[in-house]
């Protein structure tokens, strides 16, 4: 039986403090819960309205009154399925393998942008994303929602970038920094294995990472726009990495 104390603990997962203390996070909505159930991620419980559990065939769901399920979720409306999931450990930080492309995010603060970058990585078959410790947490509900299920397929780790990238460079990994001042990515020969570093929306790539012996690459500006957000830049750059890799992947 689900008690009011249980529901209070679940609602606490809407905030980072609650997620950190319990080691749990929320997955919400029919699409993401379906993606979750197809994955190997450890599900603690799935809460649903009676109609949602029947419609989406979730026999293991814990049925609650509609208004209680609504209060568990963070969506503006339509909270009919809310799963409580155990947070996995960070992915291992081994040196990139041959032909691998890894994304590194230097201080990404917007949860929607992080989620969209994970979705982009998933689209282009990029299996690993490394974030600096000051980046937004991947279990933020807005981030989870923006991944559209990519969270369950793309490995994410948090680490200080300068020593890690220096170690990987010494092992033969190419290092590219996304920059407005960088060389035209569409006319630059891109090598693999590689790490592509993208900076924060407001501050760009940190000086500590810029001090590494890396190649600056950028997307040529044709119009009058001031800048691209990190997700848009990631999409364009990953597309060119994929195009150049061709059939060698």
Rosetta blueprint (number, residue, H / E / L):
1 X L
2 X L
3 X L
4 X H
5 X H
6 X H
7 X H
8 X H
9 X H
10 X H
11 X H
12 X H
13 X H
14 X H
15 X L
16 X H
17 X H
18 X H
19 X H
20 X H
21 X H
22 X H
23 X L
24 X E
25 X E
26 X E
27 X E
28 X E
29 X L
30 X H
31 X H
32 X H
33 X H
34 X H
35 X H
36 X H
37 X H
38 X H
39 X L
40 X L
41 X L
42 X L
43 X E
44 X E
45 X E
46 X E
47 X E
48 X E
49 X L
50 X H
51 X H
52 X H
53 X H
54 X H
55 X H
56 X L
57 X L
58 X L
59 X L
60 X L
61 X L
62 X E
63 X E
64 X L
65 X L
66 X H
67 X H
68 X H
69 X H
70 X H
71 X H
72 X H
73 X L
74 X L
75 X L
76 X L
77 X L
78 X L
79 X L
80 X L
81 X E
82 X E
83 X E
84 X E
85 X E
86 X E
87 X L
88 X L
89 X L
90 X L
91 X L
92 X L
93 X L
94 X L
95 X L
96 X L
97 X L
98 X L
99 X L
100 X L
101 X E
102 X E
103 X E
104 X E
105 X E
106 X E
107 X L
108 X L
109 X L
110 X L
111 X H
112 X H
113 X H
114 X H
115 X H
116 X H
117 X H
118 X H
119 X H
120 X H
121 X H
122 X H
123 X H
124 X L
125 X L
126 X L
127 X L
128 X E
129 X E
130 X E
131 X E
132 X L
133 X L
134 X L
135 X L
136 X L
137 X L
138 X L
139 X L
140 X L
141 X H
142 X H
143 X H
144 X H
145 X H
146 X H
147 X H
148 X L
149 X L
150 X H
151 X H
152 X H
153 X L
154 X L
155 X E
156 X E
157 X E
158 X E
159 X L
160 X L
161 X H
162 X H
163 X H
164 X H
165 X H
166 X H
167 X H
168 X H
169 X H
170 X H
171 X L
172 X L
173 X L
174 X E
175 X E
176 X E
177 X E
178 X E
179 X E
180 X E
181 X E
182 X E
183 X E
184 X E
185 X H
186 X H
187 X H
188 X L
189 X L
190 X L
191 X L
192 X L
193 X L
194 X E
195 X E
196 X E
197 X E
198 X E
199 X E
200 X E
201 X L
202 X L
203 X L
204 X E
205 X L
206 X L
207 X H
208 X H
209 X H
210 X H
211 X L
212 X L
213 X L
214 X L
215 X E
216 X E
217 X E
218 X E
219 X L
220 X L
221 X L
222 X L
223 X L
224 X L
225 X L
226 X L
227 X L
228 X L
229 X L
230 X H
231 X H
232 X H
233 X H
234 X H
235 X H
236 X H
237 X H
238 X H
239 X H
240 X H
241 X H
242 X H
243 X H
244 X H
245 X H
246 X H
247 X H
248 X H
249 X L
